[in-house]
Amino acid sequence: MSEQDKEKEPDKDLGAMTPAVRIFLVEDNPDHVFIALTVVRQVLGDDIELVHASNADEALLMIAQFTEQDRPDLFLVDLRLPDNGGFSVLQAARSNEALTTVPMFVITSSLYDRDIAESYQLGASAVLCKPLSRAKLRDELVRVGALPLSQRPADPSYRH
């Protein structure tokens, strides 16, 4: 190994220590967890940390414990959790002061205007329809400022 290579080695280690993007996913369907994780990795890369809650009660307990230091970078919440749990998760997340600036994305199969409107009233940054789309997720991340514009594809055949 040359001297130049040895000098570059510590920088390589620092890059490995770069914190992952921390995603909090609240989803009760294992197939939808897999799809969401796949789409998120396609958009953000493999360097993500997934924090998963499989129901609203579990999510509410976790939300109460998040601080400025360990909060997620992005929330993805299934709106149609049992007992209207998606709405309670959104409300609890927006009530936690450490999470006020974290983008909250609702993922839903509901096309009811009332559900979409209530999601935004409770602080959702975006409402995405299932199945989750790579293009739509990327566009919404850019729109809310969670992803730089340079991350948008330059391909003219890019479709929403």
C-alpha positions as CSV (number, residue, x, y, z in Angstrom):
1,M,0.0,0.0,0.0
2,S,1.4,3.4,-1.0
3,E,1.7,6.3,1.4
4,Q,-1.1,8.1,-0.5
5,D,-3.4,5.1,0.0
6,K,-2.5,5.0,3.7
7,E,-3.4,8.7,4.0
8,K,-6.8,8.1,2.3
9,E,-7.6,5.1,4.6
10,P,-8.8,7.2,7.6
11,D,-11.2,9.2,5.4
12,K,-12.7,6.0,4.3
13,D,-13.4,5.1,7.9
14,L,-15.0,8.4,8.6
15,G,-17.3,7.9,5.6
16,A,-18.4,4.6,7.1
17,M,-19.3,6.4,10.3
18,T,-21.7,8.7,8.6
19,P,-25.1,8.2,10.2
20,A,-27.7,6.4,8.2
21,V,-31.0,7.9,7.3
22,R,-33.3,6.8,10.1
23,I,-36.8,5.8,9.0
24,F,-39.7,5.2,11.4
25,L,-42.2,2.9,9.6
26,V,-45.6,2.2,11.2
27,E,-47.1,-0.6,9.2
28,D,-49.0,-3.7,10.3
29,N,-48.8,-5.7,7.0
30,P,-45.5,-7.5,6.6
31,D,-45.8,-7.4,2.7
32,H,-46.3,-3.7,2.8
33,V,-43.3,-3.3,5.2
34,F,-41.2,-5.2,2.6
35,I,-42.5,-3.0,-0.3
36,A,-41.9,0.2,1.7
37,L,-38.4,-0.8,2.7
38,T,-37.6,-1.7,-0.9
39,V,-38.8,1.6,-2.3
40,V,-37.1,3.6,0.4
41,R,-33.8,1.8,-0.3
42,Q,-34.2,2.5,-4.1
43,V,-34.7,6.2,-3.3
44,L,-32.3,6.8,-0.4
45,G,-29.8,4.0,-0.8
46,D,-28.9,1.1,1.4
47,D,-27.5,3.2,4.2
48,I,-30.8,3.5,6.2
49,E,-31.8,2.5,9.6
50,L,-35.3,1.2,9.9
51,V,-37.3,1.5,13.1
52,H,-40.5,-0.4,12.7
53,A,-43.7,-0.5,14.8
54,S,-46.2,-3.1,13.7
55,N,-49.2,-1.4,15.3
56,A,-50.4,2.0,16.7
57,D,-49.8,1.1,20.4
58,E,-46.2,0.1,19.8
59,A,-45.7,3.3,17.7
60,L,-47.2,5.5,20.4
61,L,-44.8,4.0,23.0
62,M,-41.8,4.6,20.7
63,I,-42.9,8.1,19.8
64,A,-43.1,9.1,23.4
65,Q,-39.4,8.2,23.8
66,F,-37.9,10.0,20.8
67,T,-35.6,12.9,21.6
68,E,-33.7,15.4,19.4
69,Q,-30.7,13.1,19.5
70,D,-32.4,9.8,18.4
71,R,-35.4,11.0,16.4
72,P,-36.0,9.6,12.9
73,D,-35.3,11.6,9.8
74,L,-38.6,10.5,8.2
75,F,-41.9,9.0,9.3
76,L,-43.9,6.6,7.1
77,V,-47.3,5.8,8.7
78,D,-50.0,3.5,7.4
79,L,-53.2,5.4,7.8
80,R,-55.4,2.3,7.9
81,L,-54.1,0.7,11.1
82,P,-56.8,-1.0,13.2
83,D,-59.0,1.4,15.3
84,N,-58.0,4.5,13.3
85,G,-54.5,4.0,14.7
86,G,-52.8,6.0,11.9
87,F,-54.5,9.2,13.0
88,S,-53.5,8.7,16.6
89,V,-49.9,8.0,15.5
90,L,-49.8,11.3,13.5
91,Q,-51.3,13.2,16.4
92,A,-48.8,11.8,18.9
93,A,-45.9,12.4,16.6
94,R,-46.8,16.0,16.1
95,S,-47.3,16.5,19.8
96,N,-43.7,15.4,20.5
97,E,-41.6,18.6,20.4
98,A,-38.5,16.7,19.2
99,L,-40.5,15.5,16.1
100,T,-42.0,18.8,14.9
101,T,-39.6,19.2,11.9
102,V,-39.6,15.6,10.9
103,P,-41.4,14.9,7.6
104,M,-44.5,12.7,8.2
105,F,-45.6,10.7,5.2
106,V,-48.9,8.9,5.3
107,I,-49.2,5.8,3.2
108,T,-52.7,4.7,2.5
109,S,-55.1,2.9,0.2
110,S,-57.9,5.2,1.2
111,L,-59.1,7.6,-1.5
112,Y,-61.5,9.3,0.9
113,D,-61.0,13.1,0.7
114,R,-61.9,13.2,4.4
115,D,-59.1,10.9,5.4
116,I,-56.6,12.8,3.3
117,A,-57.7,16.2,4.7
118,E,-57.6,14.9,8.3
119,S,-54.1,13.5,7.7
120,Y,-52.9,17.0,6.6
121,Q,-54.8,18.6,9.5
122,L,-52.9,16.3,11.9
123,G,-49.6,17.4,10.4
124,A,-48.8,15.0,7.5
125,S,-46.3,16.4,5.1
126,A,-47.5,14.2,2.3
127,V,-50.1,11.5,1.7
128,L,-48.9,8.7,-0.6
129,C,-51.2,6.1,-2.1
130,K,-50.4,2.4,-1.9
131,P,-48.6,0.7,-3.4
132,L,-45.8,3.1,-2.6
133,S,-44.1,4.5,-5.7
134,R,-40.4,5.2,-6.0
135,A,-41.0,8.3,-8.2
136,K,-43.8,9.7,-5.9
137,L,-41.7,9.2,-2.8
138,R,-38.7,10.9,-4.3
139,D,-40.8,13.8,-5.5
140,E,-42.4,14.3,-2.1
141,L,-39.0,14.1,-0.4
142,V,-37.8,16.8,-2.7
143,R,-40.9,18.9,-2.2
144,V,-40.7,18.9,1.6
145,G,-36.9,19.6,1.5
146,A,-35.8,16.2,2.8
147,L,-34.0,15.4,-0.4
148,P,-31.9,17.8,-2.5
149,L,-33.2,18.6,-6.0
150,S,-29.9,17.1,-7.3
151,Q,-31.3,13.7,-6.3
152,R,-34.1,14.0,-8.9
153,P,-33.5,11.8,-11.9
154,A,-32.4,13.7,-15.0
155,D,-33.8,11.1,-17.3
156,P,-36.5,12.7,-19.6
157,S,-38.5,9.5,-19.6
158,Y,-38.9,9.8,-15.8
159,R,-42.6,9.4,-15.0
160,H,-44.6,10.0,-11.8
